[in-house]
Amino acid sequence: MKKTKEKNSLPFFGIPKMMPLIIKYRKDLAVVIVTTIIFGLMEITYPVLQRYALNRFVEGGTLEGMGLFILAYIAAIAGMAISGYINTRVCMATELRMNTTMRNEAMAHLQKLSFDYYNTNSVGYIHARVMSDTGHIGETLTWNLNDGIFFTMTVVGSIAVMLAIDPKLTAMILVIVPVISVFYALFQGKLFELNRQVREINSRITGQFNEGITGAKTIKSLVVEDRIFEDFESETRAIFNKSMEAARLRGVFRAVTGMAASAALAIVLWQGGLIAKEEIGTFSLFMTYARDLMEPVSMIVESLALFIVGKVNIGRYTALMESVPNVRDSEAVEEKYGDCFDPKKENWEELKGDIEFDHVDFQYPDGDELVLEDFSLKIPFGTNVAIVGETGAGKSTLVNLVCRFYEPTRGRVLIDGRDARERSQLWLHSGLGYVLQTPHLFSGTIRDNLLYGKPGATDEEIYAALEKVSAVPVVEKLEKGLDTDVGEGGSLLSTGEKQLISFARAILADPRLLVLDEATASVDTMTEQTIQAAIDKVIKGRTSIVIAHRLSTIRNADIILVVKDGKIVEQGSHDDLLAAKGYYSRLWQRQYEDEATSRLWSENQEKTAGN
Amino acid sequence: MKDEKRQKRKENFRLLWTFLKGSKRWFIFGVIASSLVSLADMVSPQIIRAAIDNALGGLEPDLPGWAVALADRFGGFEYLGEHLWIMAAALALIAVIRNGAQYLVGVLNNRGAETLVKTMRDSLFSHIERLPYAWHMKNHTGDLIQRCTSDVESVRRFVSMQLSNVIRIVILIVLSIWFMVRMDLRLTLVGVSMIPVILGFTVSFGRKMHAGFEHCDEVEGQVSALVQENLTGVRVVRAFARERWERDRFIEKDNYYCGLWVEMGKTMTRFFSIQDILSALQVMLVIVFGCAFCVNGTMTSGDLIAFISYNSMLAWPIRRLGRMLIEMSKADVSLARIAYIMNEPEEPASEKALKPAMNGDIVFDHVSFAYEGSSETLHDISFDVEAGSTLGILGGTGSGKSTLMLLLDKMYLLPEGSGRITVGGTDIKDIDTEYLRSNISMVLQEPFLFSRTIADNIAISSRAITIDRVREASRAASLDESVREFSKGYDTFVGERGVTLSGGQKQRTAIARALVSPAPIMIFDDSLSAVDTETDAKIRGELEKRFGSSTTILISHRLTTLSKCDKIIVLDSGRVAEQGTPDELRTSGGIYQKIFEIQSGAAGPEEAAGEEA
């Protein structure tokens, strides 16, 4: 969707967009350009030296001056080696540093973008912008530039030398150059297009492998192995055909280049053969140049084509860098409170924990209807709000507004009596504790993860927080305790353990405001009870907003908001809502039944196990 | 130990050999064509040499007899010297042959490579589809995909770029040395003296770099994982106000990664420069010695020119040869990873492959079952389902109800002596597996939808199903209305960005999939759990209407779903705790009755809440 839009609108291969980066590395790039020119010159020098040797020694029949020749040749080798060494090294380093700069800037920018960006772009898509587009841009701006200049240098240089020696013969060789240039220009684009298609089918094939493996059970029970394989086979056939088409085109390219080189060689022999009689060295120079001229011509065309391809990467990268966060702090706010990287904590007021919705309208940026209309609600400090509703009913909306992940379309959300927009996002978030339904832990140790809640917390504080949520046993049973690695995404811990650690993380900072998305994930009964007890304990003495799945939370909440199809349909205390005998009471009834039934089963199971 | 390793290696290459079926010949033709290219490359300098020495220089030709005869047919060397275009045309003719062959090399070699990749992919895919379900449960999807993609790719590279290129380069080297030796042994020795130096240098250097590359790859993985983690954890990052920390952490790692490569770059650049110097010295030596030989009259100028051509032809291939020798070792690992999949035996076919009528009674007869490596899940289960009747199974999480159905569908095979399952009196182990499965329609709690259109998903079991039948089934599954709301209707792609089906919609799609091709045995494994109560009732009504004649098994934890079953079994920790009609069970005093009391509101939630507090 969004991907292809920016494709063809950038002038000059999109390079002007990368100017800040180019300026930052201008010195390195200058070194690259100068050394590549010198390197190119040295390449051209060899045939000239060879010509001298053949003319002087072989034709002249003497070895006088051989020492000098060897010296000159070694000097050329040294010149080439030194310029080549500097060139490759600087070019490589510049490419790497450019990539790193772009990645770092992209990551910094991503920390500021609002959630609507994350909702409309998949993680895989953003990941590719950060990791792969940057690499392509770096390569284009360094190696591709370098190669383009180097090959232009060799072509122009050898033509110049040839012209100086024998303009007529040179002119005859040069006839070939425009012919093949046109040929390359015509077909290079097609080749790139074919390669793109091949990559596309390739990613579809990976997708089908994924489906064939994850869907194995369904495929077997439906007995559709043959059909699924047939479809798979049609993709592998398609990629085979496309690849062969590309291979044939590449073959033609190489054959044409080879043919052009041979044609040039034949011209030299036919028209320049007589030169060999007097100056064998000159003849050999022409042969070498003529033969080696065509390859660089094709490389120049390829470089140009790569710039065109690079434009797409530049377009995608700059689209990311130019996206503006929907939720952002005004300049005045940034002035006083600082931004998310450099907060001015000295100006921060203490967060008390009063929240108020004041005539709020809200519509998701990618949604098409208002999900909140003229919604007003006061949540004084210490209130426990529960939000209930079926899966996918839109229970997170209020949480998103309170956390200022989104801003109201109309009306205000007041924190401690002032519009949330009057203070920085970081200020609000710093006073907030947040527990997600699917606990997200970062790779690192348990300590690293806990410190996420409060950097610099002491072990005592950490244990106090763990104690509060009854998570001490989780840590104690691990050999390395707090220093145990949790693995990528916390994969080395069980779901229940992750849940408890993420609780402790939120509690560590002792936030005035706690947002909690209760887990529905199936954990064993013991863990479930531990988690439930932890919730009951931690919501006391704070303002809390709980997306509730458990009866105890719902029952004891000060206010219950009932959500259906994205909208709040009922609100009030548990008793009021039950008495109203509306949607809530049905929901409650069903939840109660499910929960009681599953409790019955597990009690029964324990009994059986006890026997 | 070493023998074992060699044995493994041998097996891996035997597997490669079977993959190469169908592509071998293309590679062989490719090598033949490339020999032709090399040969043509050898001949052109000879034409130029003959032009310089014999046609123009008037020297006595030391060419093979046939070449002299050929020259004589065109009027002799003297005539050719005056009509150089003939020799130029010969050069052009050789070029046409050479480049024609060059084109063939590209096409043939690619044809081989693509055929090989296709064979590997197709065999892997179809093999994976036919591996037993138990194997699928044991392996991680990500890991398997890696084997099917990157490992396939590295085997392809090994065969098409390394193996066949090595053969080509060796042919080229041998040919040019042969031609060079025929002209002048001394200068040949000078020219080739550098080859072992360059080759040895490349290989030893490559070995040294190998560990560095691996480390870089590893760190790159970490950088990439960091991005992934930051993006997926964006809510946590924001909510904990850790933007700065996240940024700094990434920058630190990323800069470390960059530094690693810059260091690697320094070493690599040194290596490239030394290689350049060695190659240039090789050329210089040939020129210097060549000139000396010419001056003292032991070599002609034409010989020297030809020599310089051969020498420059060798420079690149030798550099590449070194690199290829290093990379060849990697393919072994990839082959072993692919063999891990290919060596696994496929699902065994039933010995008797019977295809009896499937509308008979289903009988579970003293069935016990344990998953590999765990304790017994099912203990001595016996019950029967009368043909055409509806059975309800009630049980808690982990009671073994889904396992029962997996056994009936032969996803797991019942070991000898663990009881038997029969349909219409025939033991299912004797029934043809595909036949059995296609006569059992199973709808799962978390249905798997294919990334195709909704219509394709519903009609997946047969291409013959018309869109009208799809709509009809969809209406019966209460799905039609939701689908109409999508802008592309039934052509909506499942999983496309922006269009995500809710849990309930997925379940209803799966039900429509079952409705569209009714089978004699229908199983609904908790397949309406995400659908609200009213729709649940509506769909159940439709099911009853349609599957009057089918034998139906309903699994649920909600009694309303099971209320109309002819018979219910209550499964508790892998045992049948109770069985009977709903009416019987309601008053049996067992667990069913307790659940009934909870779910019918006989025990009010208020009471229970009090109990809890």
Interface residues (C-beta under 8 A of the other chain):
Chain A: M1 Y46 L49 Q50 A53 L54 F57 V58 E59 G61 T62 L63 M66 F69 I70 Y73 I74 A76 I77 M80 A81 G84 Y85 T88 R89 M92 A93 L96 R97 N99 T100 R103 N104 M107 A108 L110 Q111 K112 F115 Y118 S122 V123 I126 H127 V130 M131 I205 T206 G207 Q208 F209 N210 E211 G212 I213 T214 G215 A216 K217 T218 I219 K220 S221 L222 V223 V224 E225 R227 I228 F229 F232 E233 T236 R237 I239 F240 S243 M244 A247 R248 R250 G251 V252 R254 A255 V256 G258 M259 S262 A263 L265 A266 I267 L269 W270 G273 L274 A276 K277 I280 F283 S284 M287 T288 C340 F341 D342 P343 E390 T391 G392 C403 F405 Q425 L426 H429 S430 L432 Y434 L436 H440 F442 S443 Y452 G453 P455 E488 G489 R505 V515 S522 L551 S552 R555 R586 W588 Q589 R590 Y592 E593 D594 A596 T597 S598 L600 W601 S602 N604 Q605 T608 A609
Chain B: S44 I47 I48 A51 I52 A55 L56 G57 L84 W85 M87 A88 A89 L91 A92 I94 A95 V96 R98 N99 G100 Q102 Y103 L104 V105 G106 V107 N110 R111 E114 T115 V117 K118 R121 D122 L124 F125 S126 I128 E129 R130 L131 Y133 H136 T141 L144 I145 C148 T149 V223 S224 A225 V227 Q228 E229 N230 L231 T232 G233 V234 R235 V236 V237 R238 A239 F240 A241 R242 E243 R244 W245 E246 R247 F250 I251 D254 N255 Y257 C258 W261 V262 G265 K266 M268 T269 R270 F272 S273 D276 I277 A280 L281 V283 M284 I287 V288 C291 A292 C294 V295 S301 L304 I305 I308 S309 S312 G395 G396 T397 G398 S399 D409 M411 E434 R437 S438 I440 M442 L444 P447 F448 F450 S451 I460 S461 R463 R497 G498 S502 G503 R513 A530 D532 T533 H557 R558 D572 S573 I591 K594 I595 I598 Q599 G601 A603 P605 A608 A609 E612
